[in-house]
């Protein structure tokens, strides 16, 4: 994946559409928080990313959404900037080629 594709942002309209679904599925997952500070948290996010990577058409993980109510609450200021290198390094520990996500 090229560096320009890696940094693409989901448009506000696309995010609103995802939030209006009010449910999760094979291609959509909502998370209330984002953290890679513990082994368990890293394993959970990697599991979700690899599952979406192995789903036809890929999918989206939307952070900052309350589970079950699907209310958008955002993320705390300390996680507003998510370092993709940290995510890639976590994925690399569980996948030979990083699943082609960040390559």
C-alpha positions as CSV (number, residue, x, y, z in Angstrom):
1,X,0.0,0.0,0.0
2,X,1.4,3.4,-0.9
3,X,2.1,6.0,1.7
4,X,-0.6,8.2,0.3
5,X,-3.2,5.4,0.5
6,X,-2.1,4.6,4.1
7,X,-3.0,8.1,5.2
8,X,-6.4,8.4,3.5
9,X,-9.1,9.6,5.8
10,X,-12.7,8.4,5.9
11,X,-15.0,11.4,4.9
12,X,-17.4,12.8,7.4
13,X,-20.3,11.7,5.3
14,X,-18.9,8.1,5.2
15,X,-18.4,8.1,8.9
16,X,-22.0,9.3,9.4
17,X,-23.3,6.5,7.2
18,X,-21.3,3.9,9.2
19,X,-22.7,5.3,12.5
20,X,-26.3,5.2,11.1
21,X,-26.0,1.5,10.6
22,X,-26.4,1.0,14.4
23,X,-25.0,-2.5,14.3
24,X,-21.9,-4.5,13.6
25,X,-21.2,-7.1,11.0
26,X,-18.5,-8.9,9.1
27,X,-17.3,-5.6,7.6
28,X,-17.9,-3.2,10.5
29,X,-16.8,-3.1,14.1
30,X,-17.2,-0.4,16.7
31,X,-14.8,0.2,19.6
32,X,-15.3,2.5,22.5
33,X,-11.6,3.0,23.1
34,X,-8.2,2.5,21.4
35,X,-5.2,1.3,23.3
36,X,-2.2,-0.8,22.5
37,X,-0.7,-0.6,26.0
38,X,-1.2,-4.2,27.0
39,X,-0.6,-7.5,25.3
40,X,-4.3,-8.3,25.5
41,X,-5.3,-5.0,23.9
42,X,-2.8,-5.4,21.1
43,X,-4.0,-9.0,20.5
44,X,-7.6,-7.9,20.3
45,X,-7.1,-5.1,17.8
46,X,-4.8,-7.3,15.7
47,X,-7.5,-10.0,15.7
48,X,-10.1,-7.5,14.5
49,X,-7.8,-6.1,11.8
50,X,-6.8,-9.5,10.5
51,X,-10.5,-10.6,10.5
52,X,-11.4,-7.6,8.3
53,X,-8.4,-8.1,6.1
54,X,-9.6,-11.6,5.4
55,X,-13.2,-10.6,4.7
56,X,-14.1,-9.9,1.1
57,X,-14.1,-6.2,0.6
58,X,-12.3,-5.5,3.9
59,X,-14.1,-3.3,6.3
60,X,-14.0,-0.6,8.9
61,X,-13.3,-0.3,12.6
62,X,-14.7,2.8,14.1
63,X,-13.2,3.9,17.4
64,X,-14.9,6.2,19.9
65,X,-18.4,4.6,19.7
66,X,-20.2,3.2,22.8
67,X,-20.8,-0.6,22.5
68,X,-24.5,-1.6,22.0
69,X,-25.9,1.9,21.9
70,X,-23.6,3.0,19.0
71,X,-23.4,6.5,20.4
72,X,-20.4,8.4,19.1
73,X,-18.3,9.7,22.0
74,X,-14.9,10.2,20.4
75,X,-11.5,9.4,21.8
76,X,-9.6,11.0,24.6
77,X,-7.0,13.6,23.5
78,X,-4.1,11.2,24.2
79,X,-5.2,8.8,21.4
80,X,-6.5,11.2,18.8
81,X,-3.3,10.6,16.8
82,X,-2.9,6.9,16.2
83,X,0.5,5.8,15.0
84,X,0.1,3.4,12.1
85,X,3.7,2.1,12.6
86,X,2.8,0.9,16.1
87,X,-0.3,-0.9,14.7
88,X,1.8,-2.4,11.8
89,X,4.4,-3.6,14.3
90,X,1.7,-5.3,16.4
91,X,0.2,-7.0,13.3
92,X,3.6,-8.1,12.2
93,X,4.0,-10.2,15.3
94,X,1.0,-12.3,14.3
95,X,1.3,-12.3,10.5
96,X,4.3,-13.2,8.2
97,X,3.8,-10.2,5.9
98,X,1.6,-7.9,8.0
99,X,-1.3,-9.3,6.1
100,X,-0.5,-6.9,3.2
101,X,-2.3,-4.1,5.2
102,X,0.5,-1.6,5.4
103,X,2.8,-2.8,2.6
